[in-house]
Amino acid sequence: MSLRPPSHLAGASAAEAAFDALGHEILAEKAAALGRAGQRVEETLARLRDNSDEQLRPRFLKDAAEAVHGYFIQRELCGLRKHDAVIREYNIPKAVLVRLGAK
């Protein structure tokens, strides 16, 4: 009886194995960055919702729009192109979306 290595390992050079390890590290960093961006969205939206001072509202809207924009970009870098579910999940106000050019 003979044993063969798995097909994904057969013929893999050390350079290919190192590249695969680098690819996994890049994916892990993308996921971590997406998590941080999502947390920033949550924080800025909470600040916007909890705000009762009309003079600070434009600043909070700007902060929330920047956070959502960054989050959308990070999602797209991860290959996630549709944002409808995220908009519903985070309950992103139209006032923030309008600043992004969305309707």
N, C-alpha and C positions, 0 to 999 in steps of 0.2 A: 504494500500500500504506500502510495506516495502522497506527500502533503504539498500543497501549493499555497503561497501567501494570497491574501485577498487581492482581487484584481486592482483595487485602488492603490495597493502598495507595491504591486509588481512593477519593477522597472523604475520606481521612484528614486530619484537621486537625492543626495543630501540637500542640494540647492532647492529642489522641488519641495522637500519636507520643510525646509526653513521658510519657504515662501508660504506654504500652507499655514504654518504657525503664525506668520506675520498677518496673513489674511484673517485668521481667527482673532488676533489681537485688534485688528482694525474694526472688525464687526462688533467686538465687545465695546470698544470705545464709542462707536456710533450709537450703540444701544444706551450706553451710559450718558452720552450727550443728549440723546432724545429724552431720557428720564429727567435730566437737569432742566432742559428746556420746558418740559411739561410742568415741572414743579414751579418754575418761574411764571408760567401762564396762570397756574392756580393762585399763586401769591398776588399777582397784579390784578387778577379779576376779583379776588376777595377784597383787596384794598379799594377797588372801584365800587364794588357793591356796598361796602360798609361806609363809604364816604357820604357825609351829609353836607359838607361844605362845597357850595357851588363854585367858589373861587379855585378850589383845588381839583375840581372835576376834569378840566382840560388836561392837566398834567397826568392825572391817573389814566385818562383815556389814551394819552400818548404812550405812557409806559405799558399799558395793556396791549396796545396795537403793536408796539415793538416786540413784546414778548411773544405774541401770537404769530407775528411774521417770522421771527426766528424759529419758532416751533414748526411752522409749516415748512420752512426751508430744511430743517433737520429731518423732518418726516420724508421729504422728497429725496434727500440724500440716502435715506434708508430704503428707497424704492416705493414708498407709500404715497401715491399721488392724489387720492381722493380724501378730502377733508370733511365731508358732510357729517360723518358719524362723530368725529372729534368736535365739530362745532356744536352738535347736539349734546354730547357728553359733558363738555365743559360749560355748556350754556353760554357761549360767547355772544355778547350783545351785538345787535346790528350796528350800534354806534362805533364799536371797535372794528367790525368787518368793513364798514364803509371807509374807514381810514386805510384799509388794505386794498381798496378798489373792488371788493367783493360785494355782492348784493344779496 
